[in-house]
Amino acid sequence: MTFKERAKELVSKMTIGEKMSQMKYDSPAIERLGIPAYNWWNEALHGVARSGCATVFPQAIGMAASFDTELMYEVATAISDEARAKYNEYKKFGDTLIYQGLTIWSPNINIFRDPRWGRGHETYGEDPYLTGEMGVAFIKGLQGEGKYRKVDATIKHYAVHSGPESLRHGFNAEVNQKDLYETYLWAFKYCIDNANPSAVMGAYNRTNGEPCCASKTLIKDILYGEFGFDGYVVSDCGAICDINEHHKVTEAPAESAALAVNNGCNLNCGSAYNKLVAAYAIGLVSEEAITEAVERLFTARFRLGMFDDDCEYNNIPYDIIECDKHRELSRRMAQESMVLLKNDGILPLKQGQTVAVIGPNADDRDVLIGNYHGTPSEYTTLLKGIQNANEGRTLYARGCHLFKEDEGIWAEHPLREAVIAAKHADVVIMIMGLNPLMEGEEGGDASLSAYSGDKPDIELPMSQKILYEEIKKTGKPIVFVNVSGSCIALGDQDKNCNAVIQCFYPGAEGGDALADILFGKISPSGRLPVTFYKSTDDLPDFEDYSMENRTYKFFNGEVVYPFGHGLTYSDITESRIDENTVEISNNGNYEVNYTVLNFEYIPHKNLCGFKKILIKPKEKVTVSFK
């Protein structure tokens, strides 16, 4: 029997009440049928999350900067191995709790249309094609390619969702058909066509008036109809209650639950589907609709091998968690995630110098691990990585608070120490930027954000601007390392610093990876997956979902660093042979992982291909695109 046939047979034995109970994310056991309790909610955005120790890879936006789909596949395979290994142990307790199952609510393939959106660092950037390619690699690595699924991948948030966070529970995103299909839905279709993800998660907002988790247009007509999706749909957490409470589309929870089920939302994260009993009793939803939803869910559980002893993933051992191989893989991805934005020749640093490491992000573990993260038992802060690699003396000064200009008269005043350290150094490495507690999800990890996880602007905090200006006055060479999950206005740094590196949130091995680049152990190879704008004033209204004047495709102004920008330590030249073929020459002395980008104009600039190649010194490589 197929997985679908087995699911249909099992569901036929359930009562209507038992069926409805299985449509909640915290599904109870049905002991008479041998069905254990199962919690569907698990996270693994860039490593197994919220479930104890795990390998923490760079945040998604950093992995996108690698433009390396093969490495992304390896990373996702390691993540799914760790998720399976944990599940194999957890299920021995007789059930699974939240963050212990095989249904992973990742990746986030929303388009990072506006740098103020706090959750943008969970995405693969502003380009639909890059997002689709990285998403496909991640999904395939998670789900495996055997008879069973290793884990289920869930693409989210469907659809037209990218802030503002504070408005998401009642916001209506209005978008024309061109932007809907070309930008907001493109990666969803691409992932469905090329990676067959198990699940899709609906968004909180409305799109063109319809609540996304109960939208006939988005779910029934487009997702299941046009796109031919054959998996299951899960709501975002609490989103179905929003339909009556905030969107005011329905008047009561039972109506919201029925609307969602009737339009194809099979699984509820939240409490709304507790009202399905009432909805069924008054004829708002049929048993046929309930049955169809539950059959989809149990097809997934059978496909995951939950009821079979011969599943090929049942024996993945627990000692694979945070193993040396996975930590080395995290370091490789961190190396490829960092983007060299400017270099006047100061990098790589010469050994034997006195280096002053200055800034509030230098010795902070939080900036390594991003949000939706696991717990690394071993990690290397950016400061520690530099200390490990530097053969000369390393001075350190925090310099300022992350964002507070005045911490009070009794607090430490670290600015003068930073000036002293700079004056005693040959070169200064300033490690500045944001923190995942400052940008993230509304109600989530971004506890330091005053804007529900979003940013009011793209400026460095004033406390850091003051520190930067004082260090500039010393006249010492400055390597500026910006740590953030999003664009920061770096116009002054580009003008006045000797080198600028965008670090994103680089994972547990981030410190050693940064040092590998700073001291020339490897050449940087990352490219920006987002545009770095000059000023917040250049951005359209945050609440406007039109793509006009947004991202590299449609922005009309000047930028500090464009989408796709990234330097290496070698002298690389590209020679276009024809519209589909490029010859790459490495005229320098560094072996480089180099990404070749292929653009078309339709009529705007549009990424339509990329390949990452390893090119040795004095070598020429011909790259062809379909």
N, C-alpha and C positions, 0 to 999 in steps of 0.2 A: 504493500500500500504506500502511496505517496504521503508526504507530510500533510497535505491538504485533506486527503481522504481520512487519515487518522484523526485529524482535528474534527472533521465533520462527524465522524462516528462518536468520538468522545463527547462532543457538545450535545449531540442528540440525546444523551443520557441525563443531561442536566435539566433541572426545573427552571422555570423562567426566573425565579429569584436567584438561583445559583448562577445563571448566566450573567445577570446584571451585576452580581458581586464580583465577577471576574473582569469587569470593565473599569475597575478602580485600580490606580497604580499600586495600592497596597492590598493586593488580592488575597482574600482569606483561603484557607485550606478547604477542600471538599474531600473529607476523609473517606467517604463511602466510595469515591471514584479513584482514590489513591493520588489525589492532586495536592501537593504541599502548598503552603502559603508562599507567595512570591511577591517581592517588592520590585516593581519595574524601574524604579528611579536609580540610575547610576551615572556617574560622570567620569569622563576621561578625555578632556579637551587637549591636554598635552602631557598625559600620564594619568594613571589611575588616581582618582581624586577622592578626598574625604574618607579614605579607608585605610589610614595608617601609612606605614612606610611604602614608598614606591619610587621608581625612577622619575624624576621631574625633568622633563625636556623643556626647551625654550617655549615660551608662549606662542600661540598660533600665528600671530602677526610676524614674529621672528622667524618661524619656520617658513612662512610665505616668502620672506626676504631671501631665503636660500635659493629659490627658483629651482629646487632640486626634487623632482618627483620620485626618483629612485630612492633617495635618502629618506624622503617622507614615508614611503612605503615601508622601509626598514623600521623607522620609528614607530609607525602604527602597528606593525607586526609585534614589536617588543611590548607595546602597551597592551595589546590584546592577549599576549602570552601572560603578562602579569595579572590582567583581569581574570583570565581563566584560572590561573593558579590560585588566586584568592578565592574565587567561587568554589573551586574543588574542595577547599578546606571549609568554607562557610556552610556549604550545603550539608556537611556532616552533622550540623546542629539540628537538622530536620526542616529548616526553612531558611529564608534569607531576609535580612533587614535592608533598610535603605542603604545604598552605596555598596551592596554586596552581590548584586546580580550580574547578568550577562547582557542586559539591554542598556547600551551606552547612549546617552543623550548628547552626542557630538557627531559630526563637527558643526560649528556655527558658520554657515556659508552666506550670511547676509553681506551686503555690499557696504563697505566702510565709506559712505558717501560724504560724511561731514566729520572733520577731526575733533569736533567737540563731543561726539558721542562716546560715552564712557566705556561701552562694551566693544568698541572697535578693535581692541587688541585681542579679542577672542576670534576675530575673523582672519581671512586670508587677504585682506586689503580691499582696494577700490576697484579692481578690474574683474569683470565677470569671467573672462577666460582663465586668468591665473587662478581665480577662486575655484573654478570648475576642475582644472587640472590637479591642483593640490588636494581638493576635496575627493576626487576619484582615487588618488593614490592613498589617501588616509582611509577611506572607506574600505578599499580592497585589503589593505593591511590589517584593519580591524576584523573584518568578517572572515578572512581566510578564503581558501579556494578548495575546500574538501567537500565531502558528502554533507557534512553538517556546517552550520555557521559557528565560527569560534565565539564571536559576540555579534550582537546587532548594532549597526550604526544608525544614527538618527540625524537626518539633516534638518537644520532649523535656522531661523524661525520663519515659517511660511505664513505670510510673505509681506514684503514692503515694510521692513522693520529695521530701523537704525536710529532710534531716538526721536525726540527727547525722552529720557527715561522717566521723568516725573509725570509725563502725560500718557504713558503707554497703555494704562488700563482703560482709558476712555477716548483715546485719540483716533481720529479718522485720517488715514493717510490717503490723500487724493493724488492720483497719478494717471497720466494718459497711457494709452495702449502701447505706444512706442517705448516709453520708459519702462512700463511693466514687463514687457517681453524681452527687450534688449538688455536691460540692466537688472531688474529685481528678480525675474524668474529664470534668467538664462542659466545660471549655475545649477539651479534645482533640476531643470530638465537635463542638463549635461551629465550630472551625477546619476540621475535615474537611467539615462540611456547607456552609460558607460561603466557603472559600478553596482547597479541594482541594490541600493541601500534598503535596509529592512523597514525603516520607519521614517516618517516626516513629523516634525513637531510644529503645530500651529503657533502663530504669534498672538500677542495680547491685543494689538490694535485692531481697528477696522481698516479695511481697504476699500475705498470707494463706497463706503456706507455699510459694508457687510462685515460682521465680526469674523476675523480670520479663522477661528476654530469652529465656526459654524457657517462658513461661506459656501453657498452652492456654487458660485462662480469659481472660487479658488480650488475647492476640494473635489466636488463631484464633476464639474464641467472640465476644468483644466487638469488637475492632478490625476484623477482616475480616468478621465475621458481623453483629453488631448495628449497627455504625457504617458498614459498607459501604466501608471504606477500600480504595483501589485502587492504592496506591503500594507502596513497599518499606520494610522494617524493617531498621534497622542497630543493632547492639549498642553500648552504651557501651564505652569502651576497657578491655579486660581483663575485662569483665563475664562473659563465657562461661567463662573460666578460673575465675572465682569460684565457679561452680556446684559444682565438685568440691573446690576448694581451701578455700573458706570456708563456703559454704552446706551442703556435704556432702550434697547431694541426689543426686549421682552419685559414682562412685568413680574415674573416669578422664577425662582430657580428651576422648577420642574419644566417650565417652558424653555428655558435656556438649555437644559440637558437634552430635551427632545429635539430642539433645533440642531444641536451639535451632532447627535447620533444620526438623525435623518439626513444630514448632509455629509456624513462620512467620518466623523471623529470617533474612533473606536475605543480609545483609552483616555481616562480622565486623571490628570494630576490635579488633585484638589478634592473638594467635597461635593461638587455639583451632582455627580452621578449617584449620590445617595438618594436623590429625588427621582430617579428613574422609576422606582416602584409607583410613586404617585403619578408620574407622567404616563405610565402604561395603564394604570387604573382608569384614568380619564380619557384614554384614547389618543394621546398626543404622539405616541410612538408604538410601533407594532412589534410583535414578537419576531417577525421576519427580520426587521432591522437590527434587533438585539442579537439574533442568532448569527447574522452575517458578520457583525463586529466581533463576536466572541470566536467565531471560526477563524477569522484573520489572526486574532491574538494567539490562539492555540496552534495554528500553523507555525507561527514564529517559535513557540515554545518547543514544539516537536523538532523543528529545524535546528534548534540549538542543542538538541540531544538531551534535553532535560529528563526525558523518561526512558532513556536508553543507556545500557551499560557499555555498549561498544563504541560510543562516540570517541573519535580519534583524539579529542582534546581533554578527555577525562584524566589523563595521566601527566599533564604538564605539572612539574614539581614546584613546590613552594620556594625552593631555593633559587628560582629564577628571578625572584623579586629583588630589584636593585642590585643585580649581579654586575660583575666587572664589565662584561660585554655591553650591557645596557648603559652603564655609566660612561663608557668610552663612546658609545653611540650618541649619548646626550652631548658630550663634549664636541664631537664632530659636527652635530647639528648647530650647536652654539657658535662654533667657528664660522660656519656658513651663514648664520643668521645676522652677523654683525656687518654693518655697511660703512665703508670708508667714504666719507662725503667730501673731504678736502685733505690734501697732503702737500705741503710745500717742500717735501724732502726730509722732514724731521723724522718721519717713520720709515722703516722700523727704528726704534731707539737703539743707540749704541750702548753696549754694556759698560759698566764701570762708573756710570754717572750717579750723582745724587739726585734722586727723583722725589719730588713732593707730591703726594696723593692728597687731594683736597676736595671735599664736598660731602654733603649729607648722604649720598647714595653709595659712597665708597665701601662702607663696611656694614651694609644693611642686607639681611637675608631676604626681606620681603621683596626687594627689587629683582631677586633671582627667580622667584617662584610664581609671579603673576597671580591670577585668580583661578578658581576652579582647579585647585592644585592638590597634589599629594604632599606627603611629608618626607623630605629627604633625610636619611640618617647621617649622610655625609654631604657636605656642600662646601664650596669655596667662594667666599665673597670676592668682589672685584679687587678690593684692597689686598686680600690674602693671596690672590692669584699673582698680583704684581710683586708682592713681597717674595713669593716662592720663586719667581723667575728672575728678579733683578739681582745681578751680581754686585752692584754697588749698594749704597745706602738708600733706604726708603724712609722718608719722613711722612707722617700722616697728621692731618688736621681736619676735623669735621667742618669747621669754617662757619657754619650757620645751621639753624633749624631748617628742616625741609621746606616749611612754608611760613612759619611765624617770624615776623620781624622783631618782635619784642617778647621775650619769654619771662620778663619780670626782673626786678632789681636783684633778687636772690639767685637767679639762674646763672649758669655758666655763660660767659661771653666769648665765643670761640673765634671771632673774626680775626683778632690781632694775632692769635697763634698761627692762623693760616697765612697771614702776611709774613710772619717771621719764617715759617717753613718755606714759603716761596723764595724769600730772599736768600736762604741758605741752600737752595737747590740749583742744579743745572737746568732742569726742565720740570715743569709743573703738569701733572695730569689732573684736570678738574673733572670730577665725576658728579654730574648734576642731573636735573630733570625731575621726573614725577615718581610716583609710587603706586602700585596697584590698589592701595587704600585710598588713593585720590581719584582714580578713574576706574569705573567698573559698573556693576549692575545696581539698579535701584533696589534697595533692601538687601543687597548682597555684601560683597567684600569691601566695597568702597566707602568705608565708615568715615573717612576724613573728608569726603566730598560734601560741599554745601549745596550741591545741585543734583542730588539723587543719583550720583555716580558720574554725571556729565561734567564737562569743563565749561566755564563761562567764556574762556578765550584760549588762545594757543600760546600764551606767554609763559616764560619761566616765572615761578613765584618770586615776589619782590625781594624776599630774604636772600634768594640765590642771585638775583640781579645785583644786589648791593655787594655781595661777596665777589662776584665775577669782576665788577668794576675795580674793586680794591686790588685784586690779584693782577689785573691788567696793568695797573699803575706801576707794579714792580718791574715791568719790562722783561720778565723772564719768558722764555718760549712756553707756549701753552698747547697741550693736547686736550681738546675738549671732548669728553665722552658724555653724550646725552643718553640717559636711561629713561625710556618712556614707552608706552604702548601706542603712541599716536604722534602726530605732527606737533612739533614745537617750533616757534618762530626763531630761527637760528641765523638771521641775517647778520647780526653783529659778530657772532662767532665765525661765520664764514669769511667775514671781512678781516677780522683781527686776530684770530687764532691760527696757529701753524698747522694744526690738523684738527679735523672734526670726525668723530665716529658716532654712528647711531647704534645703540646697543640693544634696544627693545628690552624685554624681560628674558634673560638668557638661560634660565634653568639652573639646576644645582651645580653644574660644572662651569657656570658662566665666568667665574674668576680666572680659572686656568685658561679658558678659551680666549678671553680678552688679552691675557698676558701673551698667549701664543701669537696673537696678531701684533701687539705693541712691540714685542721684541723680535719679530720676524721669523718665528718658528714656522709659520705658514703665512701665505698671502691672503688678505681679505678677499672675499668673493661675493658678498651679499649685494643685493640691489633693492632699492626702495619699492615696497609694494603699495605705497601711498605717495601722494604729492606732499611736499613740504612747502607750505604757503608762507608769504612774507608777513601777513597780518590778519588778524581776525576781521578787520574791516573789508577784506577781500572776499569774505564768505557770504553766501546768500542767507536768507532767513533760515534758521535751524529747522523750523516747522514746515518748511516748503520742500516737498518730496520731488519736485521737478528736478531733472538732472541738468538743467540749464546752468552753465557757469560752474559746474562741479566736476571734480576729478580731472585727470590729465586729458580726458577725451573732449571735454566741453569748456574747461576753464579758459577765460580770455585774457587774464592778466599775466604778469611776470611772477615767477616763483623763485624760491631760494634753491631748492633741489627738486628736479622733476621725478615723476614716477619712472622707475627703472634705473635711476642713477646709482652708480657704485664704482669705486676705483679699486685698482689692485696695486701691488708693488712692482709689477712688471710693465713693460711697454707693449701693449696689445694694440694691434691695428686690425680693422675689419675692411675687407674689399668686397663689394657687392659684384658678384658675377652675373647673376640675373635676379629676377624678383623672388626666386625661391632658393637661391644658393649664395652662400657667403664664405669667403676664405678668411680664416683667422690666422694671424701671424703673431707669435710671441717673440718679440725682438729684445726682450730683457733677460734677466738672469734668474727669475723666479719661476718655478713650476706653479701653475695657477689652475684652480677650478674656475672656469669662466663661463658665464651665461650669455648666450647669443639670443638677442631678442628680434623677433620678426613682426613688423607692423604693416598694416594695410590702412587705406584711407577710404572711408565709406559714407560721407566724405571726411568725417573727422578721423583723427588718429586712433587706431584700434589695434591692440595686441592680438595677434592671431597665431603666434607660435613662439616657443622658446626651447632651447636645449642647453644643458650644462655639460661642458666638456672639460677634460683634463688635458692641458696643453703644456708641454715641456719647453724649456728655454730653446730658442732658435728653431722651434718647430712650427710648421704650418698645418692647419687642419681645415678641411672643407666640410661645411655643414649645409645640409639640404633640408628644406621644409616641404611638407606636402602642400 
